[in-house]
């Protein structure tokens, strides 16, 4: 891509410096990612996908709201959804949408989240273009299509639902440690220069939306992860200087960290646990499989009800992968159980293992024979780092 605006990299550097003045972030890759996410909000009409920014911490006073303050001051047309009616939120989204900001987002998705179905639906649907919400207008006796496409930043305690985090750049904050200092942020004093910076970012990126829209950058991640990271990489390529390499490094690092942090669905975790439980056995009685799954007292399979994971719940979870129990004859008699062969297809598709690579080889292969390119992270994951934040 031609870098028609040489000031782009300088603007990103200025935004990054402003953010790190007020907030302590986990890693350089996370800081670069948040910088690019904020910049990308200024060119939303160019994007096919609207990545989310999830700012989460284990407790209060981890700097989540402070980072959201900086996002609010530097993003495009911030729209804070706290105490906003669902109708007001929906009506605010146009073809050139605002940036949705949600503080205390855990209250929207948590167990006490009654009454927020509309907002949850918007946040789930609005990641991709042309996914309007349908509402029946009784007065006009017709169905309305309401746009949902908008970038959104959500701050809260604990993890957000997979439907949000799988489409997000995720920042894991934690409480500031002794010796870690950040400048205090004062809304009246500090917001104005940050809004000026936002205006400069907007002017730079709006100058050539067509170029941004047509960009097809080389991506180091695939599928849903590529959808999420593509706008950030396009902005980095447009800025030039060191940003293209930094954007791709951030995409790989944060996506890989998400994988390391075990952000997979319970069903995929169960598949992997069943592979371990089977070992070299070709078949197992259901009772033995469950016994092995629950052998570790800290395993999550002990937490599914008073007795842990039951045969029925196991059957429901595995049934999603067309894996079903059957009457199998063992040396002790015929009982319900599972055949190892029935798991092979699901293991290969959802949790392939990588064979050890001989020294000197570059490209590893999964057991299901599909190659994994170097520096390529499995798709559909999103990344986080774990680190300190401001109070």
C-alpha positions as CSV (number, residue, x, y, z in Angstrom):
1,X,0.0,0.0,0.0
2,X,1.2,3.5,-0.8
3,X,1.9,5.6,2.3
4,X,0.3,8.8,1.2
5,X,0.4,10.4,4.6
6,X,3.9,10.4,6.1
7,X,2.5,11.7,9.4
8,X,0.6,8.5,10.0
9,X,3.3,6.7,11.9
10,X,4.0,9.9,13.9
11,X,0.4,10.1,14.9
12,X,0.3,6.5,16.0
13,X,3.5,7.1,18.0
14,X,1.9,10.1,19.6
15,X,-1.2,8.2,20.5
16,X,0.8,5.3,22.0
17,X,2.9,7.8,24.1
18,X,-0.3,9.5,25.4
19,X,-1.8,6.1,26.4
20,X,1.3,4.9,28.2
21,X,1.5,8.2,30.1
22,X,-1.8,7.4,31.9
23,X,-2.0,3.6,31.8
24,X,0.4,0.7,32.5
25,X,-0.3,-2.0,30.0
26,X,0.8,-5.6,29.9
27,X,3.2,-5.8,27.0
28,X,4.6,-3.8,24.1
29,X,2.4,-5.9,21.8
30,X,-0.7,-5.2,23.8
31,X,0.1,-1.5,23.8
32,X,0.6,-1.5,20.0
33,X,-2.6,-3.4,19.5
34,X,-4.7,-0.9,21.6
35,X,-3.1,2.0,19.8
36,X,-4.0,0.5,16.4
37,X,-7.5,-0.4,17.6
38,X,-8.2,3.2,18.6
39,X,-6.9,4.5,15.3
40,X,-9.1,1.9,13.4
41,X,-12.2,3.4,15.0
42,X,-11.7,6.5,12.8
43,X,-12.1,4.5,9.6
44,X,-15.0,2.3,10.4
45,X,-16.8,2.7,7.1
46,X,-13.8,1.0,5.4
47,X,-13.9,-2.2,7.4
48,X,-15.7,-5.4,6.8
49,X,-15.5,-6.4,10.5
50,X,-15.7,-4.3,13.7
51,X,-13.2,-5.8,16.2
52,X,-14.1,-5.5,19.9
53,X,-11.6,-4.3,22.5
54,X,-12.1,-6.2,25.8
55,X,-10.5,-4.7,28.8
56,X,-10.7,-7.0,31.8
57,X,-9.2,-7.6,35.2
58,X,-9.8,-10.0,38.1
59,X,-10.8,-7.3,40.6
60,X,-11.7,-3.7,40.9
61,X,-9.0,-1.0,40.8
62,X,-7.0,-2.7,38.0
63,X,-7.1,0.3,35.6
64,X,-9.9,-0.9,33.4
65,X,-11.9,2.3,33.6
66,X,-8.8,4.4,33.2
67,X,-7.9,2.7,30.0
68,X,-11.5,3.1,28.8
69,X,-11.2,6.9,29.6
70,X,-8.2,7.1,27.2
71,X,-10.1,5.1,24.6
72,X,-13.0,7.5,25.0
73,X,-10.8,10.6,24.6
74,X,-9.0,9.3,21.5
75,X,-11.5,7.2,19.5
76,X,-14.0,8.2,16.9
77,X,-17.3,9.6,18.1
78,X,-17.5,7.8,21.5
79,X,-20.9,6.6,22.6
80,X,-21.1,5.5,26.2
81,X,-23.9,3.0,26.7
82,X,-24.2,3.0,30.5
83,X,-27.8,3.7,31.4
84,X,-28.7,4.0,27.7
85,X,-31.9,2.3,26.6
86,X,-31.5,-0.4,24.0
87,X,-33.6,1.7,21.6
88,X,-31.3,4.7,22.0
89,X,-28.2,2.5,21.4
90,X,-29.7,1.0,18.3
91,X,-30.8,4.3,16.9
92,X,-27.3,5.7,17.3
93,X,-25.8,3.3,14.9
94,X,-25.6,4.6,11.3
95,X,-23.6,3.8,8.2
96,X,-20.8,5.8,9.9
97,X,-21.2,4.4,13.4
98,X,-20.0,5.8,16.7
99,X,-17.6,3.8,18.9
100,X,-19.6,1.9,21.5
101,X,-18.1,2.1,25.0
102,X,-19.4,-0.2,27.8
103,X,-18.0,0.1,31.3
104,X,-18.9,-2.6,33.9
105,X,-19.7,-4.9,31.0
106,X,-19.7,-7.9,33.3
107,X,-23.1,-6.7,34.5
108,X,-24.4,-7.1,30.9
109,X,-23.2,-10.6,30.5
110,X,-23.1,-11.9,34.1
111,X,-25.7,-14.0,36.0
112,X,-27.6,-10.8,37.0
113,X,-27.8,-9.5,33.5
114,X,-31.6,-9.6,33.1
115,X,-33.0,-7.0,30.8
116,X,-29.9,-6.5,28.6
117,X,-30.8,-9.0,25.9
118,X,-31.0,-6.4,23.2
119,X,-27.6,-4.9,24.0
120,X,-26.1,-8.4,24.2
121,X,-27.6,-9.1,20.8
122,X,-26.2,-5.9,19.3
123,X,-22.7,-6.6,20.6
124,X,-22.8,-10.2,19.3
125,X,-24.2,-9.3,15.9
126,X,-22.4,-6.0,15.2
127,X,-19.0,-7.6,14.5
128,X,-19.8,-8.1,10.9
129,X,-21.4,-5.9,8.3
130,X,-25.0,-6.6,7.0
131,X,-26.2,-8.3,10.2
132,X,-29.1,-6.0,11.1
133,X,-31.4,-6.4,14.0
134,X,-35.0,-7.0,13.1
135,X,-37.7,-5.1,15.1
136,X,-41.4,-5.0,14.5
137,X,-42.9,-1.6,14.5
138,X,-46.5,-2.0,15.6
139,X,-47.5,1.5,14.7
140,X,-46.3,1.2,11.1
141,X,-47.2,-2.5,10.9
142,X,-43.9,-3.5,9.4
143,X,-40.5,-5.0,10.2
144,X,-37.6,-2.6,10.5
145,X,-33.9,-3.5,9.8
146,X,-31.7,-1.7,12.3
147,X,-27.9,-1.5,11.7
148,X,-25.7,-3.1,14.3
149,X,-22.2,-2.7,12.8
150,X,-20.0,-0.7,15.2
151,X,-16.7,-1.1,16.9
152,X,-17.1,-1.5,20.7
153,X,-14.8,-1.4,23.7
154,X,-16.0,-3.3,26.8
155,X,-14.4,-3.1,30.3
156,X,-15.3,-5.4,33.1
157,X,-14.3,-7.9,35.8
158,X,-13.6,-11.4,34.6
159,X,-14.0,-12.9,31.2
160,X,-16.6,-11.9,28.7
161,X,-18.6,-14.5,26.7
162,X,-16.7,-16.4,24.0
163,X,-19.0,-14.7,21.4
164,X,-17.4,-11.4,22.4
165,X,-13.8,-12.4,23.2
166,X,-13.4,-14.5,20.0
167,X,-14.0,-11.3,18.1
168,X,-11.8,-9.1,20.3
169,X,-8.4,-7.7,21.1
170,X,-8.3,-8.7,24.8
171,X,-6.3,-6.8,27.4
172,X,-5.9,-8.4,30.8
173,X,-5.2,-5.7,33.4
174,X,-4.1,-6.2,37.0
175,X,-3.5,-4.0,40.0
176,X,-0.5,-1.7,39.9
177,X,2.5,-3.1,41.7
178,X,4.7,-1.1,44.0
179,X,7.0,1.1,42.0
180,X,4.7,1.2,39.0
181,X,3.5,4.8,38.4
182,X,1.3,6.5,35.8
183,X,0.2,10.1,35.5
184,X,-3.2,10.9,36.9
185,X,-5.9,11.5,34.3
186,X,-8.0,14.6,34.8
187,X,-11.0,14.8,32.4
188,X,-11.2,18.6,32.2
189,X,-7.4,19.1,31.9
190,X,-6.3,16.1,29.8
191,X,-9.2,15.2,27.5
192,X,-9.0,18.3,25.2
193,X,-5.5,17.6,23.9
194,X,-6.5,14.0,23.4
195,X,-9.6,14.9,21.4
196,X,-7.3,17.1,19.3
197,X,-5.2,14.0,18.6
198,X,-8.4,12.1,17.8
199,X,-9.2,14.8,15.2
200,X,-5.8,14.5,13.6
201,X,-6.2,10.7,13.4
202,X,-9.6,11.1,11.9
203,X,-8.4,13.6,9.3
204,X,-5.5,11.3,8.3
205,X,-7.5,8.1,8.0
206,X,-10.6,9.7,6.4
207,X,-8.5,11.2,3.6
208,X,-8.5,8.0,1.7
209,X,-11.1,5.5,2.9
210,X,-11.3,3.8,-0.5
211,X,-7.6,2.8,-0.2
212,X,-8.2,1.3,3.3
213,X,-11.4,-0.5,2.1
214,X,-9.6,-2.1,-0.8
215,X,-6.6,-3.2,1.1
216,X,-5.9,-7.0,1.4
217,X,-3.0,-7.2,3.8
218,X,-0.9,-10.4,4.3
219,X,-2.2,-11.7,7.7
220,X,-0.2,-13.8,10.1
221,X,-3.4,-15.3,11.6
222,X,-6.4,-17.0,10.0
223,X,-10.2,-17.0,9.9
224,X,-12.0,-15.2,12.8
225,X,-8.7,-13.9,14.2
226,X,-7.8,-12.5,10.8
227,X,-11.2,-10.8,10.6
228,X,-10.6,-9.2,14.0
229,X,-7.0,-8.1,13.3
230,X,-7.3,-7.0,9.6
231,X,-8.4,-3.4,10.3
232,X,-5.5,-2.9,12.7
233,X,-3.0,-4.3,10.2
234,X,-4.4,-2.2,7.4
235,X,-4.0,1.0,9.6
236,X,-0.4,-0.1,10.4
237,X,0.4,-0.7,6.7
238,X,-1.0,2.7,5.8
239,X,1.1,4.4,8.5
240,X,4.3,2.6,7.5
241,X,7.6,3.0,9.3
242,X,7.9,0.2,12.0
243,X,4.1,-0.2,12.4
244,X,3.5,-3.0,9.8
245,X,5.9,-5.3,11.6
246,X,4.7,-4.3,15.0
247,X,1.0,-4.9,14.1
248,X,1.7,-8.4,12.8
249,X,3.9,-9.2,15.9
250,X,1.0,-8.1,18.1
251,X,-1.5,-10.2,16.2
252,X,0.6,-13.3,16.5
253,X,1.6,-12.7,20.2
254,X,-1.8,-11.9,21.5
255,X,-3.5,-14.7,19.6
256,X,-0.9,-17.2,20.8
257,X,-1.3,-16.0,24.4
258,X,-5.0,-16.5,24.1
259,X,-4.4,-20.1,23.1
260,X,-1.9,-20.5,26.0
261,X,-4.5,-19.1,28.4
262,X,-6.8,-21.9,27.4
263,X,-9.5,-19.8,25.8
264,X,-11.3,-22.6,24.2
265,X,-14.9,-23.8,24.6
266,X,-15.7,-26.3,27.3
267,X,-16.5,-28.8,24.6
268,X,-13.1,-28.5,23.0
269,X,-11.4,-28.8,26.4
270,X,-13.5,-32.0,26.9
271,X,-12.3,-33.4,23.6
272,X,-8.6,-32.8,24.6
273,X,-9.2,-34.3,28.0
274,X,-10.8,-37.4,26.5
275,X,-7.7,-37.9,24.3
276,X,-5.6,-37.9,27.4
277,X,-8.0,-40.2,29.2
278,X,-8.1,-42.7,26.4
279,X,-4.3,-43.0,26.3
280,X,-3.6,-46.0,24.1
281,X,-7.0,-47.8,24.8
282,X,-9.2,-48.4,21.8
283,X,-12.4,-48.3,23.8
284,X,-13.5,-47.3,27.3
285,X,-16.7,-47.9,29.4
286,X,-18.4,-44.6,30.1
287,X,-17.9,-45.0,33.8
288,X,-14.1,-45.5,33.3
289,X,-13.9,-42.5,31.0
290,X,-15.6,-40.3,33.5
291,X,-13.5,-41.7,36.3
292,X,-10.3,-40.7,34.4
293,X,-11.7,-37.3,33.5
294,X,-12.4,-36.6,37.2
295,X,-9.2,-38.2,38.5
296,X,-7.6,-34.7,38.9
297,X,-9.5,-33.1,41.9
298,X,-8.9,-29.7,40.3
299,X,-10.3,-30.7,36.9
300,X,-13.3,-28.7,35.7
301,X,-15.2,-32.0,35.1
302,X,-15.7,-32.3,38.9
303,X,-17.7,-29.1,38.9
304,X,-20.7,-30.1,36.7
305,X,-23.2,-30.5,39.5
306,X,-22.8,-32.3,42.9
307,X,-21.4,-35.5,41.4
308,X,-19.4,-33.7,38.6
309,X,-19.8,-34.5,34.9
310,X,-22.5,-37.1,34.5
311,X,-22.9,-39.7,31.7
312,X,-25.8,-37.7,30.3
313,X,-24.0,-34.4,30.2
314,X,-20.9,-36.1,28.7
315,X,-23.2,-37.6,26.0
316,X,-24.7,-34.2,25.3
317,X,-21.4,-32.4,25.0
318,X,-19.8,-35.1,22.8
319,X,-22.9,-35.4,20.7
320,X,-22.2,-32.0,19.2
321,X,-19.3,-33.7,17.4
322,X,-21.3,-36.8,16.4
323,X,-19.6,-38.8,19.1
324,X,-22.1,-41.2,20.8
325,X,-21.8,-44.0,23.3
326,X,-22.8,-47.6,22.3
327,X,-23.0,-51.0,23.9
328,X,-19.5,-52.4,23.8
329,X,-18.3,-55.8,24.8
330,X,-15.4,-55.7,27.3
331,X,-13.7,-58.6,29.1
332,X,-15.9,-57.7,32.1
333,X,-19.1,-57.8,30.0
334,X,-21.1,-55.6,27.8
335,X,-21.6,-52.0,29.0
336,X,-22.1,-48.5,27.5
337,X,-18.9,-46.9,26.4
338,X,-17.0,-45.0,23.7
339,X,-14.8,-46.1,20.9
340,X,-11.5,-44.2,20.4
341,X,-12.0,-44.3,16.6
342,X,-15.2,-42.2,17.0
343,X,-13.1,-39.3,18.4
344,X,-10.4,-39.2,15.7
345,X,-12.2,-36.9,13.3
346,X,-13.1,-34.4,16.0
347,X,-9.6,-34.5,17.5
348,X,-8.1,-33.8,14.1
349,X,-10.4,-30.9,13.4
350,X,-10.7,-29.1,16.8
351,X,-7.6,-29.9,18.8
352,X,-4.9,-31.4,16.6
353,X,-1.6,-32.1,18.3
354,X,1.7,-31.2,16.7
355,X,4.3,-33.9,16.2
356,X,7.9,-33.1,17.4
357,X,9.9,-31.5,14.6
358,X,13.3,-32.9,13.8
359,X,16.1,-30.3,14.2
360,X,16.5,-28.3,11.1
361,X,13.0,-28.7,9.9
362,X,10.9,-25.5,9.5
363,X,7.3,-26.6,8.9
364,X,5.6,-28.8,11.5
365,X,2.7,-31.0,10.6
366,X,-0.4,-31.9,12.7
367,X,-1.3,-35.5,13.1
368,X,-4.2,-35.1,10.7
369,X,-1.6,-34.2,8.1
370,X,-2.6,-30.6,7.5
371,X,0.4,-28.3,7.5
372,X,0.7,-25.4,10.0
373,X,2.6,-22.5,8.4
374,X,5.4,-20.9,10.4
375,X,4.2,-18.1,12.7
376,X,0.6,-19.0,12.0
377,X,-1.7,-19.2,14.9
378,X,-4.8,-21.3,15.0
379,X,-7.8,-19.3,13.9
380,X,-10.7,-18.0,15.9
381,X,-8.6,-17.1,18.9
382,X,-8.0,-13.7,20.3
383,X,-5.1,-12.6,22.5
384,X,-4.4,-11.1,25.8
385,X,-1.5,-10.3,27.9
386,X,-1.5,-10.4,31.7
387,X,-0.1,-7.4,33.4
388,X,-0.4,-4.4,35.6
389,X,-2.8,-1.5,35.1
390,X,-3.4,1.7,36.8
391,X,-5.7,2.2,39.7
